[in-house]
Amino acid sequence: MVAEIGMKELLGIGITGTSGVVIGTIGTGLLVLFVVALIWSFIWKGIALWKSARKSQTIWFIILLIVNTVGILEILYIFIFSKMKSSPVKQAAVKKKKRR
């Protein structure tokens, strides 16, 4: 007979034994979910940090380095904010800086 496994059993959250004691507070499923989220976040963070450094966007680099949003802010930066044009004054300053 195949036993049906519910979400709580898969994640190992709040399973109580016969004595009423909570067992399996961190299950294998939760650990796998954590590792996948960690890898996902590192990939997007690396790409976003690389793009912000190449564009000399120091403020974005610092924000992306400090704030952890599991890839959400990084994805928004890559596909939206990095494509926005900066002000002409800032563009001229970046060009002067590159000439040196």
N, C-alpha and C positions, 0 to 999 in steps of 0.2 A: 504494500500500500504506500502510495506517495503522499507525504505530508505536505500540506500547503504552508508556505512560510510567508508570514506577514511582514510589513515594513519594520515594525518594532523588533521582531526577531532577527531580521537581516542586519539592522543597524546595532542591535544589542542594547537597546535603550529601554530601561524600565522593566526588564523581565524579572518577575518575582518567582522565587523558588517555593517549595511547599512550606517552608518555615516562615515565609513572608519577607525574607531578606532579598534585596535587589541584587541580582547577579548579572555579570556581563555588562558593566556600565559602558565600556567602549568595545564594541564588537568589531569583527573583521571588516564588515561593510562600511562602517564609519571611518575606519583607518584607511581603507582604499579610497573612499570619497575625499578624505583629507589630502592624501598624496596626489590624487588627480587634480584637485583644486590648487595645490601648491605648484605643481608642474605647469598648469595652465597660467597661473599668475606670473611665474618666472619668465615664461616665454613672452607674454605680452609686455611685461615690465621691461625686459631687455630690449625689445624692438622699439618701444616708446622712448626709453632713455637714449638709445642710439640715435633716433631721429631728432630728438630735442637737442642733443649735443652737436650733431652735424649742422643744425640750423642756428646754433649759438643762442638758444632760448634757455637761459640760466634759470629763470623763475620756474618754467615748466619742468626742467630737469630736477630741481629741488622738490617741487610738489610731487612729481611722480616717484621720486626716490623715497620720500617720507610717508606719503599716504598709501595705504594698502586697501584697495577696493576689489580685490580678486579679479583684476583685469578689466573692470568696467571703465574706469577713468583712462586707462591706457588705450583701450580700444577707441574711446571717444577722441582722445588726442590724435591717434594715428589717422583715423578716417575723417575727422572734422577739423579740429583745431590746428593741426600741423599744415593743413592746406590753405588756411586763411592767410591773407597778405598782411604783413606788418606795416606800420606807418612808414612813410617815405623817410622821415628823420632817422628812424631806427635802421632802415635798410642802408642809408648812406653811412651810418656809423659802423655797421657790420662790414661794408665794403672797404672803408678806410682801415679797419682793423685787419682785414685779410691781406691788404697790400703791404703791410709792415713786415 
